[in-house]
Each structure stands twice: as C-alpha cells, then as structure tokens.
C-alpha cells in the first residue's frame, strides 16, 4: 500500500469512528428528553401538604413542595382558592413558575405556558411540543392544604 492510500484509509476510518460516536451521543427521536410526566407522579400516601397560616398568604403566591407547584389563585381558605400542578414541565423537565400578572404557569426553559388548570396555553418556543400538566386534587383540613394524586 502506498503512503497516500494509507493516509486516505486512516482518515476515513477516523471519520467513521467519530461520526458513529456523535450519532450515539445525539440519540434518536425516541430518546428525546420529553418525559411523559416528570415531577408529576403520585404524591406519597397522605399527600403533600402546606400550612396556610405561614405559606401562600397572598393571592398569586406560589410554592414548590415535593415536586408539586401550589398556587393561591383567590382570597379565602377554600380549596377553590388554590391550584396544584406538577412543578416540572413535561416538555423537557424545566421548572415551572406562576406568572401572576398574566395568570399562567410558565416553563423556565422554553416558555411553554399552561393554565392553572393544567391546559396548554402556548407550546414551547423551541419548536417542540408539550402535554397538559398533571393537576392534583386538593383537600383542606383547618389551615392545612393537601394535594393528593
């Protein structure tokens, strides 16, 4: 084999190895990090609770506890004055926050927006798609608000 042929074959081999590594690292569409419901699993037995005498004191206040985003949507201590959804965006796992001025929940990564009832208001700005948020059933016992699966 001549030197020129050897260099060409060596270069082709290295290119194939690098390309294979790149494709393996990139994954496929099936490996897309769009978990079905990250942070939206069922709460532990007995639910996840917040104390309304010290937390969520004002309308628009929000708090994340054990993967659940609690939001005070109205005055009063009735379950209808609150919402509780998963705290992680189903698109790619970004944290969710309540935007009181606009009355919606927004993802910190790609700005997907959701209602406090979990419905999609705007898809992510990266061209991807998302699914509705898991919404938790709320119960009230005195000053304790509890989210249940």
Helices and strands as residue ranges (DSSP letters): H 3-26, G 29-31, E 48-51, E 62-65, E 68-72, G 79-81, E 82-86, E 96-99, E 104-107, E 113-114, E 120-122, E 137-141, E 144-148
